Amino acid sequence: MKLYNNIRFNVRKSSGLYLVMVIVLAFTGCKDDFLQDGTITDGPITEGEVWGNDAYARGVLNNAYFSIPEGYSIDGNGGMLASGTDEAVNSGLNATISIFNNGTWSPLRTVDDQYDNLYEGLRKVNLFLQNLPGSAIIPTDGLTVEEDKSRLKGQAFFLRALFHFELVKRYGAVTLATRVFNRNENLNLPKNTYKECVDQVIADCDSAVNTNLPQWTGESSGKYYWRSGDKGRATKTAAMALKSRMLLYAASPLNSAQSGVTWQDAANAAKAIIDLGLHSLLTSYYNIFNYGAAPYNNEVIFATYAQNRNDIEQDNAPISYDGARGRTNPTQEMVDAFETTNGRLVSDPANTQYDANNPYANRDPRFALTINYNGRLFKNVAVQTYIGGKDGINQNINATKTGYYLRKFLSESATWNQTSNTLARRPWVMFRYAEILLNYAEALNEAQGVVAATEVLKYVNMVRQRTGINMPVLQTTNPSANGYVEPTQEAIRERIHNERRVELCFEGHRFYDVRRWKQGDTYLNKPVSGMRITIDGSNLVYTRFTVENRVFEDKNYWYPFSQNTVNRQPALVQNTGY
């Protein structure tokens, strides 16, 4: 008896991009290897025929893109990773996402367990890399066969780096998959070291850059560029951005001892992207995520394939808007992170611009572009989160638990629960230029300290000074002026951390930032708050209250491997504490 791989294809064409659904299965039998096609052929086809067919061969790589995790619903019920942090609470009763917070996270009770999905993606890209040299690729876009194969190889290297990174950021050290494993070999493999994992991600990013990949998605001319139907594919700057994030994580306190990566390494990787001059900050913060505009704009470095959808609005809009479910409820802690327009934090005793009786006035413009709060217009109708209001606390089982709803990502043109729904085209943005600027600032501050303060704050201020935001520049020279920061590495660090918290909120960064900084006990092991608003005559009364208690233990710096995974692969060894 011999062990074989069975790959089933279901081919369709969408926006100029062949999407080939590939399911990799294992079975035993006593006949030649084959790939069962249930759609466009009358019978089984051989593996040689797959790699001898341009569409089939490309399809194996194309399908690997479907293993990229997106962040709009990591639990299959509209839950976002933000609700596993101090950014938000999920309104759903017994929401799976709450496992992150309530002390029940374990190998038998997992959430966002991407282990099998990511290794499936790794198998596909390794299968493609193994067979690409002899495959019958028909070149496109005026490329030669070798040029086109180089571009395909670059995509595969990027995806392999991305899938390994997605594993490493969740689980820490994992078993590297850099080849197609034979099903009849011993697959009870141990973990590689964390350093080996980081080195592999970096090596694959560098390999991707050294191919004929387009520089970036926004290119529209020249020999190497992605046509409109191919947006969402890998690029050279996407590989560089992934390298930047991997090195930032690896240099951070949680990982530096085992990675050997320095903060200067991380700073250099981010600066390499900046120095290319290809990307820039979009002039409208809102339009980065308003996908009725350009889904792949100058700020977006890499985003998944854009789909027409309205589930994001249905999951997260305030409950009175066509029966939306209001899932992601920003916390008061998240609201408090937004400065007032004088560049001071609301916790600053010297901040005379903050009025606790009118708390949403004079705030960083990103606040209103990110959070639906009481009185804010959404779809030209005021949100009502006060007690008794149509979107208020306790209004129904989906109502906000904190007094706030998510605004970021939502399209005001999208409709749902109507006879004729309107969909908005959007991807999940994985890397954008603002993150790179903040990566550089953070890493440079950690590497060189206050002597580099001018350079560090220059790049933080680029993010703050985006057109339409125009927050005061941070500066260390005039204590009485707006945006003053004490000229110490520690004080600058705190402002950079807060800038990441505000600029990148709800995009999945906070969950991993707090962990890599080893600040889980500081931010995640305490209650989160909301704002209860009542009406007293003609006045609104704002009362802060505890929404729920949160639990964080040292073991929670990493995901547990599911018990099923450990049972299949005992040599993996469960992460410490689980």
TORKOLVEX-183514 format. One line per 4 residues: number of its first residue (from 1); their letters; for each residue x negated, y negated, z negated of C-alpha. Coordinates in steps of 0.1 Angstrom, whole numbers, plus 5000, padded with zeros to 4 digits. Layout:
REM TORKOLVEX-183514
NUM = a = X/Y/Z | ...;
***
This chain:
REM TORKOLVEX-183514
1 = mkly = 5000/5000/5000 | 4988/4965/5008 | 4997/4931/4994 | 5009/4905/5019;
5 = nnir = 5019/4869/5022 | 5053/4861/5037 | 5059/4825/5048 | 5094/4816/5060;
9 = fnvr = 5099/4786/5082 | 5129/4764/5086 | 5120/4736/5111 | 5138/4703/5116;
13 = kssg = 5127/4670/5129 | 5132/4637/5111 | 5120/4603/5121 | 5093/4617/5143;
17 = lylv = 5079/4639/5116 | 5083/4677/5117 | 5093/4688/5083 | 5087/4725/5080;
21 = mviv = 5101/4742/5049 | 5076/4768/5038 | 5082/4793/5011 | 5052/4814/5001;
25 = laft = 5062/4848/4988 | 5044/4879/4979 | 5056/4915/4986 | 5041/4949/4991;
29 = gckd = 5044/4968/5023 | 5027/4990/5049 | 5028/4969/5080 | 5009/4940/5096;
33 = dflq = 5009/4906/5080 | 5038/4885/5094 | 5058/4853/5089 | 5095/4857/5090;
37 = dgti = 5111/4828/5109 | 5149/4825/5103 | 5156/4795/5126 | 5139/4791/5159;
41 = tdgp = 5129/4827/5168 | 5148/4859/5173 | 5125/4880/5151 | 5093/4882/5131;
45 = iteg = 5062/4864/5143 | 5026/4872/5134 | 5004/4851/5114 | 4982/4845/5145;
49 = evwg = 5013/4832/5163 | 5018/4806/5135 | 4983/4793/5137 | 4985/4795/5175;
53 = nday = 5015/4771/5175 | 5009/4734/5170 | 5042/4727/5153 | 5040/4757/5130;
57 = argv = 5004/4750/5120 | 5011/4713/5113 | 5042/4725/5094 | 5022/4743/5068;
61 = lnna = 5005/4710/5059 | 5036/4689/5063 | 5054/4711/5038 | 5027/4707/5012;
65 = yfsi = 5038/4670/5008 | 5070/4683/4992 | 5050/4695/4962 | 5042/4658/4953;
69 = pegy = 5062/4651/4921 | 5083/4619/4922 | 5093/4599/4891 | 5130/4591/4896;
73 = sidg = 5143/4622/4880 | 5118/4644/4864 | 5144/4665/4845 | 5168/4669/4874;
77 = nggm = 5194/4647/4856 | 5181/4611/4862 | 5156/4612/4834 | 5125/4591/4840;
81 = lasg = 5091/4595/4822 | 5096/4561/4806 | 5121/4577/4782 | 5093/4599/4769;
85 = tdea = 5075/4567/4758 | 5083/4535/4738 | 5094/4520/4771 | 5129/4535/4771;
89 = vnsg = 5156/4558/4756 | 5176/4581/4777 | 5214/4577/4773 | 5223/4613/4781;
93 = lnat = 5236/4635/4753 | 5210/4661/4745 | 5189/4649/4774 | 5160/4672/4783;
97 = isif = 5137/4642/4785 | 5141/4638/4747 | 5120/4670/4742 | 5090/4647/4746;
101 = nngt = 5101/4627/4715 | 5119/4649/4690 | 5093/4674/4679 | 5107/4703/4698;
105 = wspl = 5082/4703/4727 | 5067/4738/4730 | 5058/4766/4754 | 5094/4778/4751;
109 = rtvd = 5109/4743/4755 | 5092/4724/4783 | 5100/4694/4804 | 5084/4682/4837;
113 = dqyd = 5066/4716/4839 | 5050/4712/4874 | 5025/4740/4870 | 5041/4764/4895;
117 = nlye = 5051/4737/4920 | 5016/4722/4921 | 4999/4756/4925 | 5023/4763/4953;
121 = glrk = 5012/4730/4969 | 4975/4740/4964 | 4981/4773/4981 | 4996/4756/5011;
125 = vnlf = 4967/4732/5016 | 4941/4759/5011 | 4959/4781/5036 | 4959/4752/5060;
129 = lqnl = 4922/4744/5054 | 4912/4780/5059 | 4930/4784/5092 | 4927/4749/5107;
133 = pgsa = 4894/4755/5125 | 4909/4782/5147 | 4944/4768/5150 | 4959/4756/5183;
137 = iipt = 4963/4719/5174 | 4976/4698/5203 | 4961/4663/5198 | 4983/4633/5195;
141 = dglt = 4979/4595/5195 | 4951/4596/5220 | 4928/4616/5197 | 4906/4645/5208;
145 = veed = 4913/4679/5193 | 4884/4675/5168 | 4894/4640/5158 | 4930/4651/5152;
149 = ksrl = 4918/4681/5132 | 4896/4658/5111 | 4926/4637/5104 | 4946/4667/5094;
153 = kgqa = 4918/4679/5072 | 4917/4646/5055 | 4953/4649/5045 | 4947/4684/5031;
157 = fflr = 4917/4672/5011 | 4938/4643/4997 | 4967/4666/4988 | 4944/4691/4971;
161 = alfh = 4928/4663/4950 | 4963/4649/4942 | 4977/4683/4931 | 4947/4690/4909;
165 = felv = 4949/4655/4894 | 4986/4660/4887 | 4977/4692/4868 | 4948/4677/4849;
169 = kryg = 4967/4646/4837 | 4994/4669/4823 | 4975/4699/4810 | 4939/4689/4807;
173 = avtl = 4915/4715/4820 | 4931/4740/4844 | 4921/4767/4868 | 4908/4752/4900;
177 = atrv = 4923/4764/4933 | 4899/4756/4961 | 4906/4787/4982 | 4934/4810/4991;
181 = fnrn = 4936/4836/4964 | 4942/4872/4975 | 4972/4887/4958 | 4954/4920/4951;
185 = enln = 4924/4904/4933 | 4923/4897/4896 | 4943/4865/4892 | 4940/4864/4854;
189 = lpkn = 4916/4835/4857 | 4903/4813/4829 | 4903/4775/4830 | 4875/4756/4845;
193 = tyke = 4860/4729/4823 | 4875/4695/4823 | 4844/4681/4839 | 4846/4706/4867;
197 = cvdq = 4882/4696/4873 | 4874/4659/4875 | 4844/4666/4897 | 4866/4686/4921;
201 = viad = 4892/4658/4924 | 4865/4633/4931 | 4848/4655/4957 | 4880/4661/4975;
205 = cdsa = 4888/4623/4975 | 4854/4616/4990 | 4859/4643/5016 | 4892/4628/5026;
209 = vntn = 4876/4593/5029 | 4850/4608/5052 | 4875/4620/5078 | 4895/4603/5105;
213 = lpqw = 4923/4594/5082 | 4938/4559/5088 | 4924/4533/5065 | 4959/4526/5051;
217 = tges = 4996/4530/5058 | 5000/4494/5070 | 4977/4497/5100 | 4997/4495/5133;
221 = sgky = 4970/4495/5159 | 4937/4509/5167 | 4926/4545/5173 | 4936/4558/5138;
225 = ywrs = 4969/4547/5123 | 5002/4562/5112 | 5033/4556/5133 | 5065/4545/5115;
229 = gdkg = 5078/4581/5114 | 5046/4592/5097 | 5046/4567/5068 | 5041/4586/5036;
233 = ratk = 5011/4605/5047 | 4976/4602/5032 | 4952/4574/5040 | 4916/4566/5031;
237 = taam = 4926/4539/5006 | 4951/4564/4990 | 4922/4588/4984 | 4902/4559/4970;
241 = alks = 4931/4549/4947 | 4934/4585/4934 | 4897/4585/4927 | 4900/4552/4908;
245 = rmll = 4928/4566/4886 | 4910/4599/4880 | 4878/4581/4869 | 4898/4557/4847;
249 = yaas = 4915/4585/4829 | 4882/4605/4827 | 4863/4575/4812 | 4890/4568/4786;
253 = plns = 4886/4578/4749 | 4907/4610/4752 | 4884/4624/4779 | 4851/4607/4781;
257 = aqsg = 4832/4632/4759 | 4841/4661/4781 | 4840/4644/4815 | 4807/4626/4814;
261 = vtwq = 4823/4597/4833 | 4814/4562/4823 | 4836/4531/4823 | 4812/4516/4849;
265 = daan = 4819/4546/4872 | 4856/4537/4869 | 4850/4500/4875 | 4829/4508/4906;
269 = aaka = 4857/4530/4921 | 4883/4503/4917 | 4861/4475/4930 | 4853/4496/4962;
273 = iidl = 4890/4493/4971 | 4892/4456/4963 | 4861/4449/4984 | 4877/4465/5014;
277 = glhs = 4901/4435/5016 | 4929/4457/5031 | 4955/4454/5004 | 4970/4424/4987;
281 = llts = 4997/4416/4962 | 5032/4412/4977 | 5045/4376/4973 | 5077/4390/4958;
285 = yyni = 5074/4414/4929 | 5110/4425/4934 | 5104/4434/4970 | 5077/4460/4961;
289 = fnyg = 5107/4482/4951 | 5134/4466/4972 | 5131/4491/5000 | 5156/4473/5022;
293 = aapy = 5125/4453/5028 | 5093/4471/5039 | 5089/4504/5021 | 5052/4505/5030;
297 = nnev = 5041/4470/5024 | 5006/4455/5018 | 5007/4462/4981 | 5017/4499/4985;
301 = ifat = 4986/4521/4988 | 5004/4554/4987 | 5041/4563/4985 | 5061/4594/4992;
305 = yaqn = 5082/4599/5023 | 5111/4574/5022 | 5145/4589/5019 | 5180/4573/5022;
309 = rndi = 5195/4577/4987 | 5216/4560/4961 | 5212/4584/4932 | 5187/4560/4915;
313 = eqdn = 5214/4533/4912 | 5240/4558/4901 | 5217/4572/4875 | 5205/4539/4861;
317 = apis = 5229/4510/4868 | 5250/4497/4839 | 5280/4519/4832 | 5308/4495/4844;
321 = ydga = 5293/4494/4880 | 5312/4521/4899 | 5309/4547/4871 | 5271/4546/4869;
325 = rgrt = 5254/4567/4842 | 5230/4541/4828 | 5204/4567/4819 | 5172/4547/4814;
329 = nptq = 5176/4522/4785 | 5147/4499/4779 | 5137/4495/4742 | 5133/4464/4723;
333 = emvd = 5096/4472/4720 | 5094/4470/4758 | 5114/4438/4759 | 5091/4422/4733;
337 = afet = 5060/4430/4755 | 5071/4403/4780 | 5055/4370/4771 | 5072/4337/4772;
341 = tngr = 5063/4314/4801 | 5036/4297/4781 | 5016/4329/4781 | 5021/4338/4745;
345 = lvsd = 5036/4370/4730 | 5069/4367/4712 | 5051/4382/4681 | 5028/4352/4680;
349 = pant = 5038/4330/4650 | 5025/4299/4669 | 5048/4306/4699 | 5074/4277/4697;
353 = qyda = 5089/4286/4730 | 5105/4318/4717 | 5140/4314/4702 | 5153/4345/4684;
357 = nnpy = 5189/4331/4689 | 5183/4328/4726 | 5158/4356/4731 | 5160/4360/4769;
361 = anrd = 5152/4324/4778 | 5117/4313/4789 | 5104/4348/4796 | 5079/4361/4820;
365 = prfa = 5099/4363/4853 | 5091/4400/4856 | 5115/4405/4826 | 5146/4396/4846;
369 = ltin = 5133/4416/4876 | 5128/4447/4855 | 5156/4448/4829 | 5193/4443/4830;
373 = yngr = 5201/4424/4798 | 5233/4408/4785 | 5244/4380/4808 | 5220/4389/4837;
377 = lfkn = 5237/4391/4871 | 5237/4424/4888 | 5256/4428/4921 | 5267/4392/4914;
381 = vavq = 5285/4403/4882 | 5272/4395/4847 | 5261/4425/4826 | 5279/4427/4793;
385 = tyig = 5260/4446/4766 | 5275/4429/4736 | 5296/4450/4713 | 5330/4453/4731;
389 = gkdg = 5315/4443/4765 | 5321/4465/4795 | 5285/4478/4794 | 5281/4476/4756;
393 = inqn = 5268/4501/4731 | 5294/4528/4723 | 5315/4519/4752 | 5314/4555/4765;
397 = inat = 5291/4585/4763 | 5268/4571/4790 | 5266/4536/4775 | 5232/4521/4766;
401 = ktgy = 5217/4531/4733 | 5195/4501/4731 | 5215/4472/4745 | 5196/4472/4778;
405 = ylrk = 5197/4489/4812 | 5170/4494/4839 | 5168/4469/4867 | 5135/4478/4884;
409 = flse = 5138/4500/4915 | 5176/4494/4919 | 5190/4481/4952 | 5219/4457/4948;
413 = satw = 5231/4467/4983 | 5235/4504/4974 | 5270/4517/4966 | 5283/4549/4952;
417 = nqts = 5315/4565/4940 | 5332/4548/4970 | 5348/4561/5002 | 5319/4547/5022;
421 = ntla = 5286/4549/5003 | 5257/4526/5012 | 5223/4542/5009 | 5189/4525/5004;
425 = rrpw = 5157/4538/5019 | 5130/4543/4993 | 5100/4564/4984 | 5083/4568/4951;
429 = vmfr = 5053/4545/4949 | 5024/4564/4935 | 4996/4539/4939 | 4998/4501/4944;
433 = yaei = 4972/4473/4945 | 4982/4457/4912 | 4972/4489/4894 | 4938/4488/4911;
437 = llny = 4932/4452/4899 | 4941/4462/4864 | 4920/4494/4866 | 4890/4473/4875;
441 = aeal = 4896/4447/4847 | 4901/4474/4821 | 4870/4494/4831 | 4848/4464/4834;
445 = neaq = 4858/4451/4800 | 4850/4484/4784 | 4817/4488/4803 | 4803/4453/4798;
449 = gvva = 4823/4436/4771 | 4828/4399/4766 | 4798/4390/4788 | 4820/4400/4817;
453 = atev = 4851/4381/4804 | 4853/4357/4833 | 4852/4384/4859 | 4876/4406/4839;
457 = lkyv = 4903/4379/4835 | 4899/4369/4871 | 4915/4401/4882 | 4941/4402/4855;
461 = nmvr = 4951/4367/4864 | 4955/4377/4901 | 4983/4400/4889 | 4998/4373/4866;
465 = qrtg = 4996/4346/4893 | 5015/4365/4920 | 5038/4341/4939 | 5072/4340/4921;
469 = inmp = 5056/4351/4888 | 5031/4324/4882 | 5024/4333/4846 | 4997/4311/4829;
473 = vlqt = 4961/4324/4835 | 4945/4341/4805 | 4915/4321/4793 | 4890/4323/4764;
477 = tnps = 4879/4286/4762 | 4908/4265/4749 | 4927/4278/4719 | 4953/4252/4722;
481 = angy = 4961/4258/4758 | 4984/4283/4774 | 4972/4319/4779 | 4945/4317/4753;
485 = vept = 4927/4350/4744 | 4901/4352/4717 | 4867/4358/4734 | 4861/4393/4721;
489 = qeai = 4862/4426/4739 | 4889/4439/4715 | 4912/4409/4721 | 4908/4411/4759;
493 = reri = 4914/4448/4757 | 4947/4442/4740 | 4959/4417/4766 | 4949/4441/4795;
497 = hner = 4968/4469/4778 | 4998/4447/4775 | 4995/4435/4811 | 4996/4471/4822;
501 = rvel = 5026/4477/4800 | 5045/4449/4816 | 5034/4450/4853 | 5036/4488/4856;
505 = cfeg = 5065/4495/4833 | 5088/4524/4842 | 5064/4536/4869 | 5051/4565/4848;
509 = hrfy = 5019/4549/4837 | 5027/4542/4800 | 5031/4579/4792 | 4995/4586/4802;
513 = dvrr = 4980/4553/4793 | 4989/4556/4756 | 4975/4592/4757 | 4942/4584/4774;
517 = wkqg = 4937/4555/4750 | 4943/4580/4721 | 4970/4557/4707 | 4998/4582/4705;
521 = dtyl = 5001/4579/4668 | 5003/4541/4670 | 5030/4538/4696 | 5048/4572/4699;
525 = nkpv = 5050/4584/4663 | 5075/4558/4650 | 5111/4547/4657 | 5121/4527/4687;
529 = sgmr = 5145/4498/4685 | 5174/4482/4704 | 5193/4449/4702 | 5229/4449/4689;
533 = itid = 5247/4417/4701 | 5279/4406/4684 | 5301/4376/4690 | 5307/4352/4661;
537 = gsnl = 5331/4325/4673 | 5312/4309/4703 | 5279/4322/4693 | 5260/4354/4701;
541 = vytr = 5243/4371/4671 | 5213/4393/4679 | 5204/4421/4654 | 5175/4444/4659;
545 = ftve = 5182/4480/4649 | 5166/4514/4650 | 5178/4536/4679 | 5160/4568/4672;
549 = nrvf = 5130/4582/4654 | 5102/4596/4674 | 5076/4624/4667 | 5041/4626/4681;
553 = edkn = 5014/4651/4670 | 4978/4654/4682 | 4988/4685/4703 | 5011/4662/4723;
557 = ywyp = 4982/4645/4740 | 4986/4674/4765 | 5015/4694/4779 | 5019/4730/4767;
561 = fsqn = 5016/4757/4794 | 5049/4774/4795 | 5051/4808/4778 | 5059/4824/4811;
565 = tvnr = 5027/4810/4826 | 5005/4822/4796 | 5022/4856/4798 | 5012/4859/4835;
569 = qpal = 4977/4844/4830 | 4965/4852/4794 | 4930/4841/4802 | 4943/4805/4807;
573 = vqnt = 4946/4801/4769 | 4973/4779/4755 | 4965/4743/4748 | 4955/4737/4712;
577 = gy = 4983/4733/4687 | 5011/4750/4707;
***
